[in-house]
Amino acid sequence: MRKLLIGIAIITISFCVFLIFNHKQLPTKEDVFKISGDWSPKTEEVYLVRKIDEEWLTIFRSSNATIVSRLEQNWMGFWEFKDDLGRGTSLVSTYYPPETDIDFTWNAEGRDNIPISYYFGQINNPKIQEIKVEIEKDIFENAIIIDIGETRFFFLKSEAPTLLPINIKGNSESGDLIYSTLKD
């Protein structure tokens, strides 16, 4: 009986140490490859895994899309993709490879039943240093620009629903308008 109790205590302590260890691990590019391992088409490159505005985000691509996903730990401490509704899916994506004859590629995704929108794209024009997204009539929010070597992306999570038409403006460092999805 004593050996049984000692065995149960050792197993319980080992399991608790395992959980504590897993929950202290930060997400890595290898986690992204593991999570998307059975996707078709396969993940070819993970651009980044970074904490942005208190959420772990990853940008990765397959042969036909560049994708942004939120990473969250499950109760075992393993990383998973989760959207705002708790589903194991991505937040927003845009097509790959980007068209090189336009200044940036982009896409917007809204969420059912909650006023959250995501705006994401790849910046092709090196002169674009600022991206502004119109979230309400004449109200713009600045998107985060993410530099990864020679590849640049923009990303914005807005607490407003996605409204059509969508206006995204790309400005130079001095504030000059270079590109707008809507022509004035």
Secondary structure as UniProt FT lines:
FT   HELIX           2..23
FT   HELIX           29..35
FT   TURN            36..38
FT   STRAND          45..52
FT   TURN            53..54
FT   STRAND          55..61
FT   STRAND          65..73
FT   TURN            75..76
FT   STRAND          79..81
FT   TURN            84..85
FT   STRAND          92..95
FT   TURN            100..101
FT   STRAND          104..111
FT   TURN            112..113
FT   STRAND          114..123
FT   TURN            126..127
FT   STRAND          130..136
FT   TURN            137..138
FT   STRAND          139..142
FT   STRAND          144..148
FT   TURN            149..150
FT   STRAND          151..158
FT   STRAND          168..171
FT   TURN            173..174
FT   STRAND          177..180
//
